[in-house]
Amino acid sequence: MTKSLINQKHFFSLLFFALLLAMPINSYAQTNTNISNNNGKSRISISNNGKDFKIEYEGDITLSNDDTDIVAISSGGFIEIERSSFGNRRRIVIESDRNGNLIKKYFEGRTEKNFTPEGQKWLAEVLQEIVRTTTIGAESRVNRFYNNGGANAVLAEIKRIESDYVKAAYFKLLLNKSLNNSDLVEVINTAGNEIESDHYLASILTSNQKAFLSSNQTITAYINAAKGLESDHYMTNVLKKVINDKSISDSQMDSLLEIATNINSDHYITQVLTEVMDSRTLNSQNISNIISLSKDIQSDHYKAQVLKKVINDKDLPSNAYKAFLGTLSDIQSDHYITEVINTLLSKKLDNSTSSLNNLLEVVKNSVGSDHYAATIYMKIANQNLSDDQLVSALNSLTHIQSDHSMSQALMAFANKVKNSPERVKSAYRAAAKSIGSDHYYGRAVKAID
């Protein structure tokens, strides 16, 4: 019984090994393609599981309707196809004379053979691989598919192509056609689903933006396709092209900036927001978008950079002021939040008491350093403040714990307080009482006497 069990194990081991050997090698095959262009001549080399193609051509090449023959090459053009397969080498050279007639030659090794029938047969075989791994004959093929079945026929062929480079070329040729809204939506959706390379998908999304963004349906498809980009670099390039296109309205851009929420890099989202500020009119809508998107920036450095640019480029409208202050609480660094607030104060403070109170609340809750808080209050003291605003500022000061910083901040208001009603002076004296040091308390009180 033991011997029988051993024989069974041996049998199944051999069976597994045999099945492994029988598996098609092509399942592990990888295709490597190299393309170069020089002075109008294109060279393509394709390596696939021991079968190597070398193709060199110049001019426009037209294929037969069944993709089995080359039926035309522009005047003076040529194509040379060479294939090596496990030591066997075949080559075809086709040239176009001045009259457009094709001269076709076929070689096996170094020996020239009759083109018909063997050369013609071999050309038909290799063209089936070439048309879906290169852009040879791409224009004539796109025209043929489009004329026979419209955009859907071209898209069906694109789905059969493996190379993202070739797919992108076919997409761009298709986009030269007069496509309706439904076609454009399908083109964008197919590009987003079929092309894995961020480089080639971005090249399509930036190639015909005016048409892509012509309706709500195409914009939705465009946003979904752009969100499929994994690279923040390429996503930023797409958005910057949108932002710089003046034919795209602010309301359209408002929708498209949704793409920016998928950008993870603080560096790149800062680039996008900076582009908006440099290239667009900073109306309330655009400023609100910038402020909203800046909340996604994790780096205090980049967030402060964006917010300071908002302040320096445009006076904040009142309806954006509160939202702007709301973003400040997201800044963890006292240094950077102070930089932003001081930049805001150096421009012009919104003169409403409620706006000042909102700012004072940010300082109280978000600036932990007494030194930086005092610096901000000293800036506030230089503003043109009403009596009510002075009282609000003086009442807010008491959260500063350092006697030195508290006295510095308080004394910055002294000149204004001297010439103010008694209720302002009372607020000043009440704030001074929070100073524990007799020395600093005396200096502060003496400043208004």
VOPATOR-986940 format. One record per residue: x, y, z of N, C-alpha, C, O in turn; residue in three letters. Coordinates in steps of 0.05 Angstrom, whole numbers, plus 5000, padded with zeros to 4 digits. Layout:
XYZXYZXYZXYZala
...
end
This chain:
501749765000500050005000501750255000501150454987met
503950245016505850475017507150524990507350744981thr
507950294977509150314950507250434930508050594913lys
504650364932502550474914502250774917501950924898ser
502350864942502151144948504451304937504151524926leu
506851184939509251324928509051344898509751554887ile
508051134885507851134856505751344847506151474826asn
503651374862501651584856502851864857502452034840gln
504351904879505652174882507552224859507752444848lys
509152014851510952044829509552114803510452274787his
507251974799505652024774504652304773504852434752phe
503552404795502452684795504652894793504153104781phe
507052834803509253024800510053044771510553264761ser
510252814758510852814729508752944712509353094693leu
506252904720504053024705504153334708503753474688leu
504653424732504853714737507053844720506754054708phe
509453704720511753804705511153804675511953994661phe
509753604666509053594637507153814629507453944608ala
505153874647503354094641504754364641504154534626leu
506654384660508254634661509754684635509854914625leu
510954474625512454494600510654554576511454684557leu
508154454578506254494556505054774555503754844535ala
505354924577504155194577505455364555507855344551met
503855524541504955694519507055894529506556044549pro
509255894516511456084524510456374521511356544535ile
508656414502507756694496506456824520506257064522asn
505456654539504156774563506156934579505357104595ser
508756874576510757024591512257224573514057354582tyr
511457234548512857404529512457704535510257784543ala
514457854529514258144532515158264505517058174493gln
513758474497514358614472515758874479514759034494thr
518158904468519659154471519859304445520559184424asn
519059554445518959714420520659964424520360104444thr
522460014405523960264405523460414379523460294357asn
522960674382522260834358524161084358524561204378ile
525161144334526761384331526061524305525261384285ser
526361784304525761934279528062124274529162254292asn
528962134249531162304242530862394213530862234194asn
530662654209530462774182528262644165528662594142asn
525962594178523762484163523662184161521662064153gly
525862054169525961764168525261654196526261754216lys
523661454197522861324222524061044223524060894203ser
525060974247526160704251524760584275524460704296arg
523860344271522460194293523659924296524059784276ile
524359854321525259584326523459454347522759584367ser
522559214341520659074359521858804366522558644348ile
522058744391523058484400520858344416519758444435ser
520158104407517957954419518557654419518157514399asn
519557554442519957264446521557134424520756934412asn
523957254418525757144398525157214370526657144352gly
522957374365522257464339522657764338521357914351lys
524657844321525358124320524658254294525158144272asp
523358494296522658654273524558894272525259004293phe
525358974248526659224244525259354220525059244198lys
524259594224522659734203523860014200524260154220ile
524360084176525160364169523460464147522960324127glu
522460704150520660804128520761114127521561244146tyr
519861214104519561504100517161544082516861404063glu
515661754088513261814072510761704084510761564104gly
508561764070505861664079505361394066505561364041asp
504561204082504160934072501160864074499960904095ile
500060754053497260684052497060374049498360254032thr
495460254066495059964065492559894050490760064046leu
492359644042489959544029487759524050488259534074ser
485259504041482959494059482959264078481659274099asn
484459054071484558824090487258814105487858614118asp
488859024103491459044117493358824109495058744126asp
493258724085495058504076497158604056498858444048thr
496958854047498758954027499159254030497459394041asp
501359344019501959634018501259713989502459623970ile
499359893987498359963960499260243951499060303927val
500360403969501360663960503360773981503060734005ala
505360913970507261063987507661333973507861343949ile
507661543989508061803977510661823961512561673967ser
510762003942512962023923515662043938515962213955ser
517561873930520161873942520361723968522561703980gly
518161613977518161474002518961173999519161073977gly
519361044021520060754020519360634047518860764067phe
519360364048519160214072520959964070520859834049ile
522459904091524059664092523259514117523459624139glu
522459264114521659094137523458854138523758714119ile
524758824161526558594165525658444190525058564211glu
525558184188524858024211526757784214527257634196arg
527757764239529457534246527857364266526857454286ser
527757104260526356924277527956664281528156494263ser
529256644304530956414311532956354289533256134280phe
534356564280536556534261535656564232537456604215gly
533156564226532156594198531556894194530057014210asn
532557004172532157284167530757334140531657224119arg
528657494140527257564116527057874115527058004135arg
526957974090526858264087525258334062525458204041arg
523758554065522258664042522958964040523059104060ile
523459054016523959334010521859423989521659303968val
520459633995518459743976518960043973519060183993ile
519360123948519960403943517960523924516760383908glu
517560783926515760923908517361093888519061253897ser
516961053862518461213843517061483839515061543853asp
518061643822517061913818514161923809512662113814arg
513361703796510561693786508661563806506261523801asn
509761493829508061363850507861063847506360933862gly
509260943827509260653824510960523845513060633853asn
510060293855511560153876513359943865512659783848leu
515859943874517859743867518259563892519159663913ile
517559313890517559133913519658913910519858783889lys
521358883931523458673931523258513956522558613977lys
523858253953523658063975526257903978527357813958tyr
527357884002529857744007529557534029528157584049phe
530757304025531057104046534057084051535556994034glu
534857154076537757184081538857404063537857634064gly
540857344047541957544029541057504000541757653982arg
539357303996538457233969535857353962533857333977thr
535757493939533157613930531457393917532457243901glu
528957393925527057193914524857353900524557593902lys
523257203884520957323871519057433892518357293911asn
518157673887516257793907513657643907512357603928phe
512757553883510257403881510957103876512457053857thr
509956913891507856963912508956973941507657063959pro
511556873945512556843972512857103987512057134010glu
513957303973514257563986511557693994511257804015gly
509657663975506957773980505657634004504357754021gln
506057374005504857214027506157294054504757324074lys
508857324054510157394079509457684088509057734111trp
509157864069508358134075505658144088505158284107leu
503757984077501057964088501157874117499657964134ala
502957684123503157584150504257794170503157834191glu
506457914162507758104180506158354184506258484205val
504658434164503058684166500958654188500258854201leu
499958414193497958374213499058444241497558544258gln
501658394245502858474270503758764270503458904290glu
504758854247505759134246503659344250504059544264ile
501259294239499159504240498259564268497159774274val
498559364286497659404314499959444334499459464358arg
502359454324504659514341506159764333507959854347thr
505359884310506560124300504460314290502060244288thr
505260554282503460744270503560744240502360924227thr
504860544228504960524199502160484188500660314196ile
501460654169498860644156496560734174494260694168gly
497260854197495260934217493161124205490761084210ala
494061314190492161514180490161384160487761434162glu
491161224142489361094123487560894136485260864128ser
488560764157486860574172484660714187482360634187arg
485360934200483261094215481161194195478761184201val
482061294172480161394152478261164143475861204140asn
479460934138477860704129475760614149473460584143arg
476660584174474760494195472660704200470260644204phe
473460964199471561174204469461194182467061224187tyr
470461164157468561174134466560944134464360964125asn
467560714145465760474144463960464169461760354167asn
464860564191463160524216463260754236462460714259gly
464360984227464361214245466361184268468161004267gly
466061354288467961354311468061084325470161004334ala
465760954328465660704342467460484329468560324343asn
467560494303469260294288472160344294473760154298ala
472960604295475760664302476360584331478460474336val
474460644349474960574377475160274381476660184398leu
473560124366473759834367476459734359477559554372ala
477659854338480359784330482459864351484259714356glu
482060094362483960184383484059984406486159934418ile
481759874413481659674435483259424429483959274447lys
483759374403485259134395488259184395489859004393arg
489059434398491859514397492959494426491659584445ile
495459394428496659364455498259604463498159684486glu
499659734445501559944451500060204457498360294441ser
500560334480499360594487500260804467498760984461asp
502760784458503860974438502160974413501461184402tyr
501560734403499960704379497060784384495860924367val
495960704406493260784413492961084413491061194402lys
494861224425494761514427494861634399493461834394ala
496461524381496561634354493861594340492961774326ala
492561374344489961324331487861514343486161614329tyr
487961554370486061734382486362014370484362144364phe
488762104367489262384357488362404328487262614320lys
488662194312487662204284484662204284483462344268leu
483462054302480462054304479462334312477362414302leu
480862464329479962724339480162944317479063164320leu
481462884295481463074272478763054256478263234239asn
477162854262474562834248472463014261472863114283lys
470363054247468163214258466363044276464462914267ser
467163034301465762854320463463004334463763234341leu
461262864338459062984353459462944382461462824391asn
457763054398458063054427458162764438459862704456asn
456462594428456462314437459062174430460162024447ser
460162224406462662114398464962204417466562044426asp
464962464423467062574440466962444468469062384479leu
464562414479464362284505465562004504466961914522val
464861854482465861584480468861574476470261394486glu
469961764461472861784457474261834484476261694490val
473262014499474462084525474361834544476261764557ile
471961714545471661484563473461254555474761124571asn
473661204528475360984519478361044524479760864532thr
479161294520481961364526482561324555484661214562ala
480761404573481161374601481361074609482761004628gly
479760904596479760624603481960464590482960264602asn
482760544566484560374550487560444553489260264551glu
488160694559490960774559491960774588490960924605ile
493960614593495160584620497260794625497660884648glu
498660884605500861074608499861354613498261454598ser
500661474636499861744642500861944620499462134614asp
503261884610504362064589502562074565501862294555his
501661844555500061844530497161934536495962064519tyr
496061864559493361954565493362264568491462394559leu
495362374581495562664584495862794557494763014553ala
497362674539497762794512495062804497494662994482ser
493262614502490662614489488862824502487562984488ile
488862834528487163024543487863314537486263494540leu
490363364529491263634524491263704494491863924486thr
490463504477490663544448488263694436488563824415ser
485963674448483563784436481663874457479263814457asn
482664034476481064104500478564264493476564234507gln
478764434473476364604467473964424460471764474469lys
474464214444472264024437471563854461469163804466ala
473563764476472963594499471263744520469763614535phe
471564004522470164154543467764314532467164524542leu
466564214511464464354497461664314509459864464502ser
461364124527458764074539459063964567461263874575ser
456863954582456963844609457663544608459163444626asn
456763404587457263114585460263064580461462884592gln
461363224562464263174556465963264579468063144585thr
465163474594466763564617466763344638468863294650ile
464463224643464263004663466062774655467562664672thr
466062694629467762484620470662564622472362394629ala
471262814616474062914617475062894646477362804650tyr
473462984665474262974693474862694702476862644715ile
473062504695473462224702475962114690477461964703asn
476562174665478962074652481462194665483362054670ala
481362454670483762584683484262474711486562464719ala
482162404725482462294752483862024751484961924771lys
483861894727485261644724488261674722489661474724gly
489261914718492061964718493261914746492262034765leu
495261744747496461694774498661894780499261934804glu
499862004760502062194764501062474770499562584754ser
501862584792501162864798502363054777501163264771asp
504662984766505963144746504263174721503763394712his
503262954711501562964687498863084692497763224675tyr
497763034716495163144723495463454724493663604716met
497663544735498163834736498463954708497464174703thr
499863814690500163914663497463944649497064134635asn
495663744653493063764641491564004652490364154636val
491564044678490164264690491264534682489764724677leu
493864554680495164814672494364884643493965124637lys
494064684626493164734599490364834599489665024584lys
488664724616485864814619485765104628484365264617val
487365154649487265424661488165634642487065854642ile
490165574625491265764606489565804581489965984565asn
487565624577485865644553483665844559481765794574asp
483866084547481966294553479266244541477266374548lys
479066044523476365974512474765824532472365784529ser
475965724553474565584574473665774595475265924607ile
471065784601469965984619470665914648471465684654ser
470266114666470766064694468865854705469665704723asp
466465854696464565654706465365374698465065184713ser
466465344673467465084664469965004681470164774690gln
471665204685474065144701473365074730474764914742met
471265184740470265124766469764824769470564704789asp
468564704749468064414749470664264746471164064759ser
472464364728474864214722476864214745478464034747leu
476764414762478564424785478064194804479564144823leu
475764054800475263814816477463614813478063454831glu
478763614789480963434783483263474804484563284812ile
483563724812485863794830485563654857487563624871ala
483163574864482863444890484163164890484563044912thr
484963064867486362804865489362844865490762644865asn
490363084866493163134867494163104896493163244914ile
496062924900497062874928499363054935499763124959asn
500963134915503363294921502663584927501363714911ser
503563684949503263964956504564144936503564364929asp
506864054926508364214906506664254881506564474870his
505464044871503964064846501264204849500464354832tyr
499864164872497364304875497964604879496264774871ile
500264674890501064954892501565064864500865294858thr
502764904846503164994819500465054805500265254791gln
498564884809495864924797494665174807493665334791val
494565224833493365454844494865714836493565924831leu
497465694834499065924825498365994796498266224789thr
497965784780497265824752494565964749494266144732glu
492665894767490066024766490466324772489266494759val
492066384792492466664800493966824779493467064775met
495766694765497366834744495866864718496367054703asp
494066684712492866674685489866754684488866794663ser
488566764707485766814708485067074723486567164740arg
482767194716481767414731480867314758479367124761thr
481967444779481367344806478667454816478667634834leu
476567354805473867434815473267264839474767094848asn
470867314851470167174875470066874872470866724890ser
469166784848468966494843471666364843472066154856gln
473666484829476266374828477766384855479166194862asn
477366604869478666624895477566414914479066284930ile
474966374913473666174930474765894924475265734942ser
475165834898476365584890479165544901479865334911asn
480765754899483465744908483565694938485065524948ile
481965844953481865814982480965534990482065415008ile
478965434976477865174982479964954977480364774993ser
481264964953483264764947485764784964487164584968leu
486365024973488765054990488464895016490464835029ser
486064835024485564685049486664395046487164265066lys
487064305021488064035017491164025019492363815018asp
492464255020495364265022496164215051495364345069ile
497864005054498763935081501064095091501364155114gln
502864175072505264325080504564615087503364755071ser
505464695111504964975119506465165100505465385095asp
508765085091510365255073508765315047508465545039his
507765105034506265135009503565275014502765444997tyr
502265205035499665335041500065635045498565795034lys
502065705060502665995065503366135039502566365034ala
504865995022505666104996503266174979503066394967gln
501265994978498866044963497266264975496366444960val
496766265001495066455014496266745012494866935008leu
498866765014500167025012499867134983499567374979lys
500066944964499667034936496867134931496467324916lys
494866994943492067084941491867374951490567534938val
493067424973492867694986494267904968493168114964ile
496667834959498168034944497068084916497468304905asn
495767884905494667914877491968054876491268174856asp
490468044898487768144896486768214924487168054943lys
485368434927483968494952481668284956480168234937asp
481568174979479567964984476768084985476268275000leu
474867974969472168064972471067974999471967775010pro
469068125009468068065036466967785039467267665060ser
465767675017464667415019466767195020466166965026asn
469267265012471467065013473167095038474766925044ala
472867315052474567385074474367175096476467075107tyr
471967105104471566905126472666635118473866495134lys
472166555093473166295083476266295084477566095091ala
477466525077480366555078481366515106483266365110phe
480166645125480966625153480666335163482166235179leu
478566205152478165925160480365735153480865545167gly
481765795131484065625123486465665141488165485143thr
486665895154488965955171489165755195491365695204leu
486865675204486865485227488165215220488865065238ser
488365165194489664915185492664925186494064715184asp
493765165188496665195189497665145217496765275236ile
499464955220500464875246502765055256503065095280gln
504265145237506665305245505965595252504665735236ser
506765675276506265955284507766155265506766375260asp
510066065256511666235238510066295212509866525204his
509066085200507666115174504966255177504166415160tyr
503466195198500866325202501266615207499666785199ile
503366685221503966975226504767115200504067345196thr
506366975183507067085157504567165141504467375130glu
502666975140500267025124498567255136497667425121val
498167245162496567455175497867735172496467925167ile
500467745175501868005172501768105143501568345138asn
501767915124501467995096498668105092498268305077thr
496667975104493968075102493668355114492368525102leu
494868395137494768655151496268875136495669105138leu
498368795122499968985107498469095082499069305072ser
496568935073494869025050492769225061493069465058lys
490669115071488569275083486569095097485368915084lys
486169135123484268975137481469045130480769285127leu
479768835126476968885122475969055146476368965169asp
474769285141474169475162471769405180471069565197asn
470569175175468269105192469268985218471268845219ser
467769045240468568945266468368635267470068505279thr
466368525253466068235253468468095240469367885249ser
469668225219471968115206474368115224475867925226ser
474668345239476868355258476568145280478468015288leu
474068115289473567915310474267635301475267475316asn
473667575276474367315264477367275264478367065270asn
478767495256481667475256482867435284484667275288leu
481767585303482667565331482167285342483767175358leu
480067165333479366885342481466695331482266505344glu
482366735306484466565294487066595310488366395316val
487766845316490266895331490066755358491966625367val
487866785372487466675398487666365398488866245416lys
486366245378486065955378488365805363488865575368asn
489665945344491465805327494465885329496165745320ser
494966115342497766195346498566135375497766275393val
500165935378500965855405503266015417503466035441gly
504966125400507266275409506466555418505266705402ser
507166625443506666905452508167105435507167325430asp
510567035427512167215411510867285384510567515377his
509967065370508567115344505867245348505167415331tyr
504467175369501867305374502267605378500767765368ala
504267675394504767965399505568105374504768335370ala
507067975356507768095330505268165314505068375301thr
503267985314500768025300499268265312498268435297ile
499068265338497568485351498868755346497468955343tyr
501468755345502869015339502269105310502069345305met
501768915292500968985265498069085265497469275251lys
496368955280493569035282493469325293491769485285ile
495169385312495169655324495669875304494970105308ala
496969805282497570005261495270045242495370225224asn
493169885244490769915227489070155236489270255258gln
487470245217485570465223483170345237481270255224asn
483170335264481170195279479170375292479770595301leu
476670285292474570435306474770375336476370205344ser
473270525352473370485381472470195388473670065405asp
470370105375469469835380471669625373471969425387asp
473069675351475169485343477469495362478669285368gln
478069735372480269755392479569595417481269445428leu
477069615427476169475450476369175445477269025463val
475569085422475668795415478568695415479068485426ser
480368845404483168775403484368755431485868575437ala
483768965447484868975474483868745492485368625507leu
481268685489480168455504481368185495481668005512asn
482168165470483267915459486067875469486967645470ser
487568085475490368065482490967885507493167775509leu
488967855524489467735550490267435548491067325568thr
490067315525490967035523493967005522494966785524his
495467225518498367215517499367175546498767325564ile
500966965550501966895577504567045584504967115608gln
506267095565508767225571508367525577507167675562ser
509367605601509067885609510568075589509568285583asp
512867985580514368145561512868185535512568405525his
511867965524510467985498507768135502506968285484ser
506468085525503968225530504268525531502768675520met
506368605545506868895548507569025521506669245515ser
509168875505509868975478507369015461506969225448gln
505668815461503268825445501369045454500269195438ala
501069065481499269265492500169555487498669725479leu
502769595490503869865486503769955457503770195451met
503569765438503269835410500669985405500370135386ala
498569945423495970075420495970345435493970495433phe
497970405451497970625469497270895456495571035466ala
498470955434498071215421495171255413493971465415asn
493971035403491071055395489271075420487371225420lys
489970925441488370925465488371195478486271285489val
490671335478490871595491488671785481487571945496lys
488071775455486171955443483471845439481771945424asn
482871625454480271485452478571535476479571625497ser
475971475474474171515497474971335521476671165518pro
473871395544474571265569474070955567475670805579glu
472070875553471470585552473770435538474270195544arg
475170565520477470435507479770425527481170225528val
480170645542482370645562481870445584483670315594lys
479270405591478570205611479269925601480269755616ser
478769875576479469615564482469575564483369355569ala
483969785559486869775560487869705588489469525591tyr
486869845608487669805636486969525645488469395659arg
484569425637483669155644485568945633486268755646ala
486368995608488268805596490968815610492268605613ala
491869055618494469075631494468925658496668835666ala
492168895671492068755697492768465694493368335714lys
492768355670493568075666496568035666497567815665ser
498068265667500968245668501868205697501168365714ile
503267995702504167925729506468085739506668145763gly
508268165721510668305729510068605734508868735717ser
510868695758510468985764511969165745510969375737asp
514269075736515869235718514369275691514069495681his
513569055679512169075653509369195656508469345638tyr
508069145679505469275683505669575684504169725672tyr
507669665699508169955702508770085676507770305670gly
510369955659511070065633508570095616508170295602arg
506869885616504469885600502470105608501470245591ala
501970135634500070335644501170615639499670795632val
503770645643504970915640504771005611504771245606lys
504570825592504570895564502071055556502171185535ala
499871035572497471185564496971415583494971565580ile
498671445604498171665623499471925612499272135626asp
end
